[in-house]
Amino acid sequence: MDCNDEALLAPSMTDSSQSARLLRSRRYGAFWFGSLLSNIGTWMQSVAEPWLLLSIGGSSFLLGLDAFAMNAPFWILVLLGGVLADRRDRTRIIFFFQGIQMLCPVVIVALVATGWIRVWMIIVLSLIVGITDALSMPAFSSLIPSIVSRSDLKPALALNSIQFNLSRVMGPAIAGLVMMKYGFLWCFGANSASYIPFFLSIYWLRPAARVLPPQASDQQHLRSAIGGIKGIIRSRKTGWPLLSILCTGLFCGPLITFSPLIVKDVLHADVGQFGGVLTAFGIGGMLGPLLILLTMRRVDPIKMSLTAATVYGLFIVAAAQVGAVWQLALLLVGSGFLLTVANTSANTFLQSQANDQNRGQTASLFMLAMRGGLSLGNLATGAIISLSSVHLAFMMNGLLAIGVQAFIFRRVLRNNQ
């Protein structure tokens, strides 16, 4: 970076005013608030579901299997989702697959109310959620660049990360109160209802977000898509960030998945404290995008991403030693901050390298790395915990994360010389 570049140090519009303008705009503002409400519902269910699974006899391995089922479809289907996002109307894709997903919490409510609920049923429904996410999330991620200008892309992505992490604060906090007063079924019902404002905001975006299919044949488009994906992966600029995201999900992501196990079985706390722990993670996650907004014109996003990912490994090692809920909460504040900085910075860089023809493919590869790594990490961590202990599993994960991320950082620095 050239420190003498005054354009980096003295932009014509401050980051805060640019962000405020985006939130006041009709299209991006509707998208932001609709997504926030939907994600609050999702995080409410994320508190209730693992607690429900453990309450009906689920083990640590089954908890990991449930999380694996939700993320594993990304390995198979997310690239197809990227092709769909570049070829079809993105809003139609979102409506169709997210509409199916909306029914899953309704089914859980019905199964619990009738007394028919079983662990395998929860896992099957998680698989359905994973399939619909894999096919629709590239279209969702591609919407932001299609509704804002290129100069607004970085603050728009950072603001989107803020709303996601704001929902991480609000969703678990609301869920903890709801579960203690009314029971966990209300969390599933709230999640289903939260899709309605999200669908309304996507409908509002339809004229601007529509992508017409290209005139090439399906076979030609498939060959072009495969070639584009290979090019993104093989590129020195984009390949290493994708590998870093994959390793973050693989080694660090399971911390959130197995937090209910730590709270319930290791720390012997209740569901209200579990909601507080997830809220702490969301608070840290909100601080990350704020840092990005303040420094995005002065700091290399790849260096920021890799630094955060490496330090995150230290926090995973520390997770192996927690002995109280407040210690876990403090740890998760830092973890939320580091995870958001690592992934949002990497995604900002990847989207800045993409063009309109391969934006869906880039988004699908980001999702594949993030959710695919998380799926394998959850399954492996659950197996290690069932065979040994939580402490050993997180100690191994943290040390591997530090080593791998440090290696990637070194290669990136070498390539930039």
C-alpha positions as semicolon CSV with decimal commas, in nm:
position;residue;x (nm);y (nm);z (nm)
1;M;0,000;0,000;0,000
2;D;0,119;0,351;-0,085
3;C;0,090;0,552;0,238
4;N;0,132;0,874;0,041
5;D;-0,192;0,823;-0,149
6;E;-0,411;1,105;-0,017
7;A;-0,722;0,947;-0,168
8;L;-0,686;0,667;0,085
9;L;-0,636;0,896;0,380
10;A;-0,880;1,174;0,295
11;P;-1,183;1,039;0,107
12;S;-1,437;1,288;-0,024
13;M;-1,716;1,127;0,178
14;T;-1,672;0,996;0,529
15;D;-1,741;0,628;0,588
16;S;-2,018;0,705;0,838
17;S;-2,207;0,941;0,605
18;Q;-2,173;0,694;0,319
19;S;-2,312;0,415;0,538
20;A;-2,598;0,634;0,659
21;R;-2,686;0,725;0,301
22;L;-2,701;0,359;0,206
23;L;-2,934;0,274;0,496
24;R;-3,163;0,565;0,402
25;S;-3,185;0,451;0,040
26;R;-3,510;0,272;-0,037
27;R;-3,373;-0,043;-0,197
28;Y;-3,072;-0,113;0,021
29;G;-3,254;0,005;0,335
30;A;-3,548;-0,232;0,270
31;F;-3,307;-0,517;0,200
32;W;-3,107;-0,444;0,518
33;F;-3,404;-0,429;0,756
34;G;-3,583;-0,725;0,596
35;S;-3,268;-0,935;0,628
36;L;-3,221;-0,823;0,989
37;L;-3,569;-0,939;1,094
38;S;-3,526;-1,270;0,914
39;N;-3,187;-1,334;1,073
40;I;-3,324;-1,255;1,419
41;G;-3,571;-1,541;1,367
42;T;-3,294;-1,769;1,242
43;W;-3,082;-1,703;1,551
44;M;-3,380;-1,760;1,778
45;Q;-3,411;-2,107;1,629
46;S;-3,033;-2,158;1,652
47;V;-3,069;-2,129;2,031
48;A;-3,377;-2,351;2,055
49;E;-3,278;-2,632;1,817
50;P;-2,958;-2,765;1,983
51;W;-3,125;-2,735;2,323
52;L;-3,423;-2,933;2,192
53;L;-3,192;-3,195;2,040
54;L;-2,999;-3,242;2,364
55;S;-3,325;-3,251;2,562
56;I;-3,464;-3,547;2,364
57;G;-3,152;-3,762;2,401
58;G;-2,909;-3,621;2,146
59;S;-2,536;-3,671;2,202
60;S;-2,236;-3,456;2,114
61;F;-2,190;-3,658;1,795
62;L;-2,556;-3,608;1,696
63;L;-2,524;-3,236;1,767
64;G;-2,229;-3,226;1,529
65;L;-2,419;-3,442;1,277
66;D;-2,713;-3,201;1,284
67;A;-2,481;-2,907;1,210
68;F;-2,306;-3,118;0,943
69;A;-2,639;-3,191;0,774
70;M;-2,714;-2,819;0,755
71;N;-2,379;-2,730;0,598
72;A;-2,275;-3,041;0,400
73;P;-2,504;-2,968;0,098
74;F;-2,282;-2,669;0,022
75;W;-2,010;-2,910;-0,095
76;I;-2,240;-3,052;-0,362
77;L;-2,492;-2,782;-0,452
78;V;-2,354;-2,435;-0,388
79;L;-2,165;-2,420;-0,719
80;L;-2,491;-2,506;-0,896
81;G;-2,647;-2,225;-0,692
82;G;-2,379;-1,991;-0,828
83;V;-2,458;-2,093;-1,187
84;L;-2,830;-2,033;-1,120
85;A;-2,753;-1,692;-0,969
86;D;-2,565;-1,586;-1,284
87;R;-2,820;-1,732;-1,527
88;R;-3,166;-1,687;-1,372
89;D;-3,369;-1,421;-1,195
90;R;-3,204;-1,412;-0,851
91;T;-3,517;-1,299;-0,670
92;R;-3,718;-1,595;-0,807
93;I;-3,446;-1,833;-0,686
94;I;-3,462;-1,680;-0,338
95;F;-3,842;-1,690;-0,323
96;F;-3,861;-2,056;-0,426
97;F;-3,592;-2,211;-0,207
98;Q;-3,638;-1,986;0,096
99;G;-4,012;-2,053;0,076
100;I;-3,942;-2,424;0,120
101;Q;-3,708;-2,343;0,408
102;M;-3,979;-2,135;0,577
103;L;-4,189;-2,450;0,623
104;C;-3,920;-2,641;0,819
105;P;-3,970;-2,468;1,158
106;V;-4,348;-2,510;1,112
107;V;-4,294;-2,886;1,076
108;I;-4,084;-2,894;1,394
109;V;-4,358;-2,713;1,587
110;A;-4,615;-2,967;1,462
111;L;-4,393;-3,265;1,549
112;V;-4,321;-3,140;1,901
113;A;-4,687;-3,051;1,962
114;T;-4,798;-3,402;1,863
115;G;-4,517;-3,575;2,054
116;W;-4,375;-3,735;1,739
117;I;-4,044;-3,548;1,740
118;R;-3,728;-3,759;1,707
119;V;-3,362;-3,665;1,669
120;W;-3,344;-3,803;1,315
121;M;-3,637;-3,583;1,211
122;I;-3,453;-3,270;1,327
123;I;-3,146;-3,379;1,130
124;V;-3,352;-3,442;0,814
125;L;-3,509;-3,097;0,840
126;S;-3,163;-2,945;0,891
127;L;-3,057;-3,120;0,571
128;I;-3,348;-2,961;0,385
129;V;-3,247;-2,620;0,521
130;G;-2,890;-2,685;0,406
131;I;-3,004;-2,781;0,054
132;T;-3,222;-2,473;0,013
133;D;-2,947;-2,249;0,154
134;A;-2,686;-2,393;-0,082
135;L;-2,906;-2,328;-0,386
136;S;-3,024;-1,980;-0,285
137;M;-2,741;-1,813;-0,090
138;P;-2,524;-1,734;-0,397
139;A;-2,824;-1,548;-0,543
140;F;-2,873;-1,369;-0,211
141;S;-2,504;-1,273;-0,186
142;S;-2,509;-1,150;-0,546
143;L;-2,797;-0,910;-0,477
144;I;-2,591;-0,651;-0,290
145;P;-2,350;-0,574;-0,579
146;S;-2,652;-0,551;-0,812
147;I;-2,834;-0,285;-0,604
148;V;-2,544;-0,058;-0,507
149;S;-2,273;0,113;-0,710
150;R;-1,918;-0,023;-0,714
151;S;-1,801;0,268;-0,497
152;D;-2,062;0,169;-0,236
153;L;-1,981;-0,204;-0,243
154;K;-1,740;-0,216;0,053
155;P;-1,959;-0,022;0,297
156;A;-2,266;-0,214;0,174
157;L;-2,100;-0,548;0,250
158;A;-1,978;-0,423;0,586
159;L;-2,327;-0,295;0,675
160;N;-2,472;-0,631;0,574
161;S;-2,227;-0,799;0,811
162;I;-2,334;-0,554;1,085
163;Q;-2,702;-0,646;1,043
164;F;-2,615;-1,015;1,051
165;N;-2,423;-0,974;1,375
166;L;-2,685;-0,739;1,519
167;S;-2,928;-1,026;1,469
168;R;-2,678;-1,248;1,653
169;V;-2,712;-1,012;1,948
170;M;-3,088;-0,969;1,938
171;G;-3,194;-1,322;1,833
172;P;-3,030;-1,522;2,116
173;A;-3,120;-1,258;2,376
174;I;-3,487;-1,268;2,272
175;A;-3,477;-1,649;2,245
176;G;-3,342;-1,688;2,598
177;L;-3,628;-1,480;2,739
178;V;-3,891;-1,650;2,523
179;M;-3,773;-2,001;2,610
180;M;-3,769;-1,933;2,983
181;K;-4,116;-1,775;2,983
182;Y;-4,308;-1,950;2,702
183;G;-4,099;-2,248;2,583
184;F;-3,882;-2,319;2,281
185;L;-4,172;-2,377;2,037
186;W;-4,224;-2,002;2,015
187;C;-3,871;-1,961;1,879
188;F;-3,947;-2,190;1,586
189;G;-4,273;-2,007;1,520
190;A;-4,096;-1,670;1,530
191;N;-3,839;-1,794;1,279
192;S;-4,108;-1,899;1,034
193;A;-4,289;-1,563;1,067
194;S;-3,963;-1,371;1,019
195;Y;-3,945;-1,480;0,654
196;I;-4,243;-1,255;0,567
197;P;-4,066;-0,914;0,591
198;F;-3,766;-1,066;0,419
199;F;-3,979;-1,180;0,124
200;L;-4,140;-0,836;0,104
201;S;-3,798;-0,669;0,083
202;I;-3,682;-0,909;-0,189
203;Y;-4,001;-0,842;-0,386
204;W;-3,923;-0,470;-0,361
205;L;-3,580;-0,537;-0,514
206;R;-3,704;-0,737;-0,812
207;P;-3,672;-0,474;-1,090
208;A;-3,313;-0,384;-0,995
209;A;-3,191;-0,729;-0,900
210;R;-3,322;-0,919;-1,200
211;V;-3,052;-1,089;-1,410
212;L;-3,155;-1,198;-1,757
213;P;-3,024;-1,534;-1,874
214;P;-2,749;-1,514;-2,135
215;Q;-2,817;-1,624;-2,490
216;A;-2,555;-1,902;-2,487
217;S;-2,670;-2,263;-2,474
218;D;-2,685;-2,450;-2,144
219;Q;-2,380;-2,656;-2,240
220;Q;-2,179;-2,349;-2,336
221;H;-2,281;-2,171;-2,018
222;L;-2,188;-2,473;-1,805
223;R;-1,843;-2,492;-1,965
224;S;-1,799;-2,119;-1,912
225;A;-1,908;-2,149;-1,548
226;I;-1,668;-2,437;-1,479
227;G;-1,386;-2,244;-1,642
228;G;-1,468;-1,936;-1,435
229;I;-1,473;-2,135;-1,111
230;K;-1,137;-2,296;-1,192
231;G;-0,992;-1,955;-1,270
232;I;-1,108;-1,808;-0,938
233;I;-0,966;-2,102;-0,740
234;R;-0,632;-2,110;-0,924
235;S;-0,575;-1,736;-0,909
236;R;-0,308;-1,633;-0,660
237;K;-0,523;-1,336;-0,564
238;T;-0,840;-1,530;-0,482
239;G;-0,723;-1,887;-0,415
240;W;-0,544;-1,822;-0,085
241;P;-0,828;-1,616;0,069
242;L;-1,072;-1,896;-0,017
243;L;-0,843;-2,152;0,149
244;S;-0,820;-1,931;0,459
245;I;-1,200;-1,908;0,481
246;L;-1,225;-2,286;0,444
247;C;-0,978;-2,344;0,730
248;T;-1,151;-2,089;0,954
249;G;-1,477;-2,281;0,916
250;L;-1,304;-2,616;0,957
251;F;-1,106;-2,544;1,275
252;C;-1,278;-2,244;1,439
253;G;-1,643;-2,266;1,333
254;P;-1,729;-2,559;1,566
255;L;-1,686;-2,332;1,868
256;I;-2,037;-2,193;1,813
257;T;-2,188;-2,529;1,722
258;F;-2,071;-2,691;2,045
259;S;-2,130;-2,393;2,274
260;P;-2,459;-2,547;2,399
261;L;-2,267;-2,861;2,493
262;I;-2,008;-2,656;2,682
263;V;-2,277;-2,453;2,860
264;K;-2,502;-2,749;2,946
265;D;-2,263;-3,037;3,017
266;V;-1,930;-2,873;3,106
267;L;-2,037;-2,554;3,283
268;H;-2,377;-2,691;3,400
269;A;-2,561;-2,370;3,312
270;D;-2,916;-2,315;3,186
271;V;-3,072;-2,202;2,858
272;G;-3,087;-1,836;2,967
273;Q;-2,709;-1,832;3,008
274;F;-2,669;-2,005;2,673
275;G;-2,867;-1,724;2,510
276;G;-2,637;-1,476;2,682
277;V;-2,330;-1,657;2,551
278;L;-2,454;-1,639;2,191
279;T;-2,542;-1,273;2,245
280;A;-2,180;-1,213;2,349
281;F;-2,065;-1,368;2,021
282;G;-2,297;-1,134;1,832
283;I;-2,167;-0,828;2,018
284;G;-1,815;-0,916;1,910
285;G;-1,941;-0,978;1,559
286;M;-2,088;-0,627;1,541
287;L;-1,756;-0,469;1,637
288;G;-1,577;-0,637;1,347
289;P;-1,763;-0,461;1,062
290;L;-1,729;-0,130;1,246
291;L;-1,352;-0,173;1,236
292;I;-1,371;-0,255;0,865
293;L;-1,580;0,057;0,794
294;L;-1,327;0,275;0,978
295;T;-1,016;0,125;0,815
296;M;-1,128;-0,003;0,474
297;R;-0,953;0,278;0,283
298;R;-0,624;0,238;0,470
299;V;-0,577;-0,135;0,537
300;D;-0,526;-0,424;0,295
301;P;-0,836;-0,645;0,343
302;I;-0,643;-0,968;0,282
303;K;-0,381;-0,889;0,547
304;M;-0,659;-0,791;0,788
305;S;-0,846;-1,113;0,714
306;L;-0,546;-1,341;0,761
307;T;-0,432;-1,165;1,079
308;A;-0,777;-1,205;1,233
309;A;-0,799;-1,570;1,123
310;T;-0,463;-1,652;1,281
311;V;-0,545;-1,482;1,612
312;Y;-0,881;-1,661;1,610
313;G;-0,689;-1,987;1,649
314;L;-0,552;-1,862;1,982
315;F;-0,907;-1,805;2,104
316;I;-1,001;-2,162;2,010
317;V;-0,708;-2,288;2,220
318;A;-0,835;-2,072;2,508
319;A;-1,183;-2,224;2,468
320;A;-1,036;-2,556;2,577
321;Q;-0,961;-2,406;2,919
322;V;-1,284;-2,221;3,010
323;G;-1,424;-2,296;3,355
324;A;-1,706;-2,044;3,392
325;V;-1,985;-1,897;3,180
326;W;-1,844;-1,544;3,204
327;Q;-1,510;-1,668;3,070
328;L;-1,683;-1,832;2,775
329;A;-1,884;-1,514;2,712
330;L;-1,570;-1,297;2,704
331;L;-1,402;-1,548;2,477
332;L;-1,696;-1,540;2,238
333;V;-1,694;-1,160;2,220
334;G;-1,340;-1,181;2,083
335;S;-1,426;-1,480;1,865
336;G;-1,722;-1,302;1,708
337;F;-1,505;-0,999;1,636
338;L;-1,226;-1,204;1,477
339;L;-1,456;-1,427;1,271
340;T;-1,640;-1,129;1,126
341;V;-1,323;-0,938;1,044
342;A;-1,168;-1,246;0,880
343;N;-1,466;-1,346;0,666
344;T;-1,604;-1,001;0,583
345;S;-1,262;-0,869;0,479
346;A;-1,202;-1,174;0,261
347;N;-1,550;-1,152;0,106
348;T;-1,506;-0,780;0,038
349;F;-1,183;-0,854;-0,147
350;L;-1,336;-1,144;-0,344
351;Q;-1,639;-0,938;-0,450
352;S;-1,414;-0,650;-0,555
353;Q;-1,228;-0,891;-0,786
354;A;-1,550;-1,026;-0,943
355;N;-1,739;-0,892;-1,243
356;D;-2,108;-0,913;-1,326
357;Q;-2,060;-1,232;-1,529
358;N;-1,898;-1,436;-1,250
359;R;-2,033;-1,267;-0,938
360;G;-2,259;-1,562;-0,856
361;Q;-1,970;-1,804;-0,901
362;T;-1,751;-1,598;-0,667
363;A;-2,029;-1,586;-0,408
364;S;-2,083;-1,962;-0,438
365;L;-1,713;-2,032;-0,381
366;F;-1,713;-1,808;-0,073
367;M;-2,017;-1,996;0,061
368;L;-1,859;-2,331;-0,026
369;A;-1,542;-2,246;0,163
370;M;-1,724;-2,103;0,466
371;R;-2,012;-2,349;0,505
372;G;-1,827;-2,650;0,360
373;G;-1,540;-2,608;0,603
374;L;-1,787;-2,567;0,887
375;S;-1,969;-2,889;0,794
376;L;-1,652;-3,100;0,805
377;G;-1,530;-2,923;1,118
378;N;-1,855;-2,989;1,302
379;L;-1,857;-3,358;1,212
380;A;-1,489;-3,410;1,301
381;T;-1,512;-3,210;1,624
382;G;-1,825;-3,398;1,732
383;A;-1,649;-3,730;1,672
384;I;-1,339;-3,621;1,869
385;I;-1,554;-3,499;2,160
386;S;-1,748;-3,827;2,171
387;L;-1,420;-4,024;2,178
388;S;-1,225;-3,798;2,416
389;S;-1,329;-3,456;2,552
390;V;-1,426;-3,102;2,460
391;H;-1,090;-2,977;2,588
392;L;-0,883;-3,198;2,358
393;A;-1,100;-3,124;2,055
394;F;-1,065;-2,746;2,083
395;M;-0,697;-2,762;2,171
396;M;-0,629;-2,958;1,850
397;N;-0,851;-2,729;1,642
398;G;-0,687;-2,413;1,772
399;L;-0,330;-2,529;1,716
400;L;-0,410;-2,648;1,363
401;A;-0,583;-2,317;1,284
402;I;-0,279;-2,115;1,397
403;G;-0,037;-2,327;1,194
404;V;-0,239;-2,334;0,872
405;Q;-0,334;-1,965;0,876
406;A;0,027;-1,862;0,947
407;F;0,138;-2,070;0,645
408;I;-0,124;-1,906;0,420
409;F;-0,026;-1,561;0,546
410;R;0,336;-1,628;0,462
411;R;0,249;-1,743;0,108
412;V;0,032;-1,437;0,047
413;L;0,309;-1,203;0,162
414;R;0,556;-1,384;-0,065
415;N;0,322;-1,354;-0,365
416;N;0,278;-0,980;-0,306
417;Q;0,651;-0,908;-0,296
